[in-house]
Amino acid sequence: MNKINKFFSELKRRNVFKVATAYAITAWLIIQISDTVFPRLGFPDWAVTFIIILVIIGFPIALIITWAFELTPEGLKKSDEINLDKSIAPKTGKKLNFIIIATLIVALGYFIWESRFSSDNSNTDQQQKITEKIKKVTLEKSVAVLPFIDLSKNSDQEWFSDGLTEEILNSLARLPELKVTSRTSSFTFKGSDEDIKDIANKLGVTYIVEGSVRRIDNELRLTAQLIRASDGFHIWSQTYNRNTEHLFEVQEDIAEKIAKALDIYLDDNKRKIMFDTGTRNVDAFEAYLKGKQIYSEIHQTKTDKTLWDANVYFEKAIEIDPTFVQPAIYHMDAYSHILLHGSDNLSSPSDTISKEEAQRLLIKDLDFAIVNTKNPL
């Protein structure tokens, strides 16, 4: 017990406690000032962390030096080599008292300034930091799928390349971790020669997916690539040479490779949700895409065709695959136009179908969709 008391008395005599107190107050003040000033000077976030680490490392070093050495008029000497009657540690202790008091006053003044005059700005800065971080995290996994370019010899496969693009977009959009721009927004840049970075800025995304399709009969050459818009670097790229019978495998592989490139974990359940196209029959799917292309052109007034022309393909798709829901949903639109507007350029010719018959056929399509929907909302 006497040894312990003697040890603490020696710590007190050598001013170790006072140095620890002065160091702690000064360290706190340095960290607080760094945390306030560094962001305004444009220093990186890790700069404050670096200061904290230095302060922590310096604390035991300061205590060891205080214990082992004493600052004398002749310079720094080992404490064990100085006689107690010649030691100036008591005078140094008094100076340390003044240093502690002065540092406390400065720290108190800074604390008052920080709490009263800087609280609003600090809160605003903090909110901005949080907002920026949230925005950064959100945009880190955001993507726009641009319409794949039709490079077929006769440029007559646009319906196919557009349909392929939309299915890839839909697959990615089913991932909750990924923000995907809508078809309407991304298709605005169809045929555009704008810079990728400009397109990404306008759509508010970090990544862009683009590609091309070349089709000769049943042979496909498809190229897809994932681009980081900020620097134009390709994160992933691949070319597929396949027969059309492997269309679904290609679509799934592209969507899966993009998800993996963005560090999104895919389990069996996510894959099932992603790749539910409604059919696994390529012929039914192609008929559906042809009908959908006509349907889209009609609603954009880019064709003289009618919804009845689109319905020919939707009916063919359902005939090939009697459980294919999507074409039935589009198929009923012609009948809804008759019920709502009568005869018009979207649904003509309609003079042979009464409103009663249109209602019956619409309900038939709706019942078909309800019965065959695999994943009801």
N, C-alpha and C positions, 0 to 999 in steps of 0.2 A: 504493500500500500504506500509505503514511504517512497519507493522507486517511482510509482505512478505520479505521486504528488510532486516529486522532484522533477520528473519529466515535464509535467504541465507548467511548473514554475519556470523551467528553462525555456519552454516555448514562449511563455509570456515575456521573459527577460529579453529574448532574442527578437521580439516583436513579430513573431510568426502569425499570431492572431490578428494583429492590426494590419499586417500586409494582406492577409486573407480577406479581411473586411474591405480594405481599400480596393483590392483587386476585383472583388465581386461587384462592388458598386460601379467601378469604372467599366468593367466588362459589360454589365447590364446596359450602361449608358451608350457604350460603343455599338452594341448590337441594335438597340432601339434606333439610334441615329442612322445606322447602316440600312436598317429595314425601311426607313423613311426616305433617305436621300438616294440610295442606289437606283431604285426604279425611275426616279425623276432624271437621273443622269444617263439612263439607258443601259445600265449594267445588267448582265444576264441574271436570271433567278438564282443560279448557283452561287453567285458572289456573296450573298448574305450567309448562305450555308457555310461557305469557306471561312468567313470571318468567325462564325460560331465555333467551328472546329478548331481554328487557331486559338481562340480564347480558352476553350476547354483544355487544349493541350498545354497552353501556357500556365494554367493555374498551378498544377503540381510542381512545375519547373520553378515558378516564382517562390513557392514555399520551401523547396529544397535549397535554393540559393540563399534565402533568408536565414534558414537554419544553419547552413554550413559556412556562410561568409558574413562579414561585417564591413560596412563602408566606413573607413577611417580617413582622417586628413591625409594620410600617406597613400591612400588607395584601398582597393578591395583586399581584405585579408581573411584567412580562415579564422572562424570564431574560436576554435580550440587553441590557437596560438596567441590569443590576446588575454592578458591578465584582466580579471574582473575590475580592478581599481583603475585600469586604463581604458576600459570599454566606454564607448560613447553611445551605447544602445539606448540608455534612458533619454538622451537628447534626441536621438533619431526617433524614438517613440513619440516624443512630444510633437516633432515635425509631422509624423504620420497622423497624429490626431488632427492637426490643422488640415492635412490633405484629405482625410476622411470627411471632415465637416464641410470643406469646400466642395468636394465631389458630391456630397449629399445635397447641398444647396443647388448645385447645377442640375443634378438628377431630378430634384423636386421641381425646379423651374421647368425643365423639359416635360415632366409629367403633367404639370398644370397646362402648359402650352398645348401639349398633345391632346389632352382630354377636353379642353375648352375651345381652342381655336382651330384645331386641326381635325376635329371629329367628323365634321360634315364632309370635308375633302377626303378624309381617310375612308369613310364609309362609301363615298362615291367611287373612289379608286378601287376599293375592295369589290364593290358590286360590278365594276367594269371588268376587273380581273376574272371574277367568277363567270360573268357573261361571256367573256372571250374564251375562257377555258371550255365552257359548255358548247359554245359555237364550234370551237376547234375539234372537240370530241365528236360532235355531231357530223361535221363536215369530213372528218377523217374517213368515215365509211359511208360516203355518199357518191352516187354514180348516175350518169345519164347514158342510156343506150341509144346511140344515133342509128338512123335507118341504114341497114346494110346496103351497099351499092350493088346494083344488078349489072354484072359484067358479062352476061350471056350474049352470045353472038348477035342475036336479033333484038336484044334489049326488051324481051317480052316476058321476063320472069320477075317483074317488079312485084307482082302479087305474092310471089313466093318469098322473095327477100324481105319484103315488108312483114309478111306473116311470121317468118323466122325471127326477125328482130323483135316483134311484139311478144312472141312466146318466151324468148330469152329474158326480155324485160319483165314479163309477168312472173317468171320463175324466181328472179332475183327479188322482186317486190314482195314475195311471200316470206322473205327472211326479215324478222323483226329488228335485227341488228343493223340492217342496211337501209339507208335512205335512197330511194330510186325515183328519179324524175318521171312524171307521167308521160304516156305516149304522146298526148297532145303537145306537150312542151318540147320533147325531144324531136318529134317529127317536124317541128317548125324549121329545123335546120337541115331538112332533107335537101340534098343537092347543093348545100351551102359550101363556099370555099373559105369561110371564116376560120381564123386561127383557133386551135383547140382551147387555148387558154381563155380567149374571149368568150367562146361558147360556154365553157365551164363557169366563168364568172357570171354570165347572164342566167345560167340555170342554177347557180348556187351549189355546185358540186365540186368534189375534189378529183374524181376520176371520170374518164370518158371511155366508153366501149364503142368501137367502130369495127367495121368489117366489110367483106365483099362476098358475093355469091356468083359463081359461074356454073351454069347448068347446061349440059348437052344430053338430051333425052333423059335417061335415068342416072346419069353420072354427075356427081357434084364435086366442085372444088370450092371449098369455103375457107375463108381466112377471117380470124377474129383476133382482136388485140385490146388489151387493157392499158390505158395511158394515164400517167399521173400528169394532170394538167399544169401544175406549177412549173415543171421543168421539161415537159414533153417526153419524159423517159417511158419506155415500154416496160410495164411491170410483168406482163405476160402476153405471149403471142403464140398462135399456133395455126397451121394450115391443115385442113382435112380433105382428103380425097376419098370420097365414099359413094356408094350407090344410094339412091333415094330411099331404099328400104331401111337404111340405117339412119334416117333423118332424126328420129327421136334420140338415139344414142348420141348423135352429134350435138343436138340442142342441150341435152343434159350435161354432156361433158364440158361444153363451153360455160354454162352457168355454174357448174361445180368448180371448175378451175378458177373462175373469177372470184367466187366466194372464198376459196382457199387462199388466193393471192391477197385477199383483203383480211386474212386471218380470222375468218368466220368459221367456227366449228360446225360441222355438219354431222348429225346423227341420222339414224334410219328414219326417224319420224320427220325430221326437216326435209330429207330427200323426198319422202313420199308426198309431202305438201308441195314442195317446189315443182315436182315433175308430174303433177296431175293435170294433164292436158285435156282430159275428158275422153280420149280415145287412144288406142295404140295401133290403129289401122292407118297406114300412111295415105292410102287412096281416099279414105273418108276425110282425113285431115286436109289433104290438098283441095278437095272439093269445097270444104268449109272455108279455106283461105281464099279461094277464087270468089266465092259468094261474098265474103267479108270485104274483099277489095272493091267489088262493085257497090256494096252497101256504103262503104266509106266515101267513095267518089260521088254517089248520089247525094249524100248529106253535105258534101262540099261543092255541089253543083258543078262537078267536073266531067259529067257524062250525060249522054242522052238516054241512058238505060234507066230502067225502073226497078223498084223493089221486087217485081215479079221475075226479072232476070236474075237477081241475086237469089231469089227463092228456089230457082231451078237447081242451083248448086247446093243450097242448104238441104233440099229434099234428097238430092243424090247422096250427100254425106250421111243423112239419117238412114237412107236405104242400105248403104254399105255397112254402117254400124248403128243398129237400132237402139243403142243405149247412149248415143252421143248427144249431150244436152245442149251445148253451145249453139249449134245451128238452129235448134228449135226455138231458142230465145230470140235470135235475130229474125227467124222465119215469121214470127207473130207480128212483127212491126208493120207489115203491109196491111194486116187486118185492123190494127189499131188506128192507122191513118184513115181507113174507110169509116170506122166508127166515129172518129173525131172530126174529120174534115170532108168526108165524102170522096168524090173523085178529085184527085190532084195529080200533079206531075210526078209525085213520088210513088204513087200506087196505081196509076193508070196502066192498063185498062181495068176499070173496076165496075163497069156498067153491068157485067154479068153476075156480080156478087152483091147480094143484098146485105144490109146492115145486120140482119138476123143471122145470115150465113157467116158473115165475117166474125160475128161474136162467137158463134159455135166453133169455128176453126181456131180462133184465138184461144178459147178455153181449152180446146183439144191440145194445142201446143203447150199451153201452160201446165196442164195436167201431166203431159209427157215429161216436161222439165222437172216437175215436182217428184214424180215417181222415180226418175233416173238420176236425180242429183245425188252424188256420192258424199259430198261434204256440205250438208245444209247449214245455213247460217244460224 
